Amino acid sequence: MPDALSKTIPIWCCIMNRVLFPELGGEIHELYLPEEVVGESERSQIESRLGGFVANVKALQLNLEDLRIKLKKPLRSFWVTQDLTPNFFPTKPSPSSSPRIFPDYHPIICLTASRRINAASEVSLGGYIQGAGDDSEGWSHGLTPALFWAHKNQLLSTAEGDLPALISELLAIEQQQQQQQNVSPASCNARKESIKPPPSVLISPTKSIYITALRNMDEAQAASRNFDSVIFCGPDPNPKSLSAATSTNLLHLPCGLGKAGSRALHAHLPSIQPFIHAIHQRLTRINNDNVVNASPSPSPLPPPRILFACPTGQDLAIGAALTILCLDFTNEGTFSPFLSSSSSPLMKRKTNMEIDTPIITKDFVKQRLSWIMASKPDGNPSRKTLQVVNEFLMGGEWRVQGRGRGRSAGGGSRGGIGKGENRSGNGGIEEGVEGGEGAR
């Protein structure tokens, strides 16, 4: 049984029950684990850390009362495997079977179709190795879920030895079809007008940070019409794409997919804050001009609406948004663009004689990350993405502005970053995401 089902989920059920329903106590606060998989020694080690996990969740300053109202009752995990089925499931379900009602808790069903094998011999089932398929980059040959479902029958009927060649052929056909969609300026302009950006998610408690999935620079260009600035973390645009048009409020951070994309993001993170500051200054100048020319008192300048995007909307965009949430937003979610100000929430005055020093701690970054995950539950930033953001923030690279290699849609260079990289090794974000052993 995967650790996610045998430990991670039940640990989180226990943590949330203790955080959201502290007055219930008793068996509601108990840790329920599958005895067939988790031994007593491991259970004891996990139980000894539960208090710390609960304290970490409380430190995130989430809106717990709102979550409690939505959840209404505690969580309880159950397991269904080939060898184990809870007795409340009907052996032979029928159309007349009524659903089981659980008045005291929400059942969280952890189901796995895997067979249990001898831990001493991982290859005991004809070469089967548990967890071997976890990292798709190592075996997929570039195959994506969308491409698989579009050609499912052909792929499943192909011999394993012929699959790499078939996948390469399908990828080439898909790329050729995408290039053929950009054949003439007239069709480009028509398609440009027809592109509708997908829905975006507002990251609370801010009023101006949004995250979405954009497949390419064409969609980013379309989205830039609805936001003050757009930061797109994605592949280089097709030379014939619509994004050849210039845009002053679109910043493209060229990043590939997977771990390579996360590594590329590290080099571009320094360019995000100066770009947003420039947008803010431009909007401020425009607002000041309007104030001079307006007879009635104008409304105050709202914070710039900033959209972060990547092809999935779940990885690189979250890393980029997390960076600016840590650097330019107060604990209340208010945009505060200049860290050099002594009133910034990140500034700590040591003594009257010393300068203010920005403080970014592990708990601080985890708290900002919790804003994103609470607002966008389907977010799934990779460990590598969180690691490079952690290195950038904890290593202090953001103190030197304007070194990034991000570029505007017009292709203008924004300067280079040196080859030397700060490897602080703090691991702060990864600790926050993991929540300790077995609790991601």
Disulfide bonds with the S-S distance in Angstrom:
none
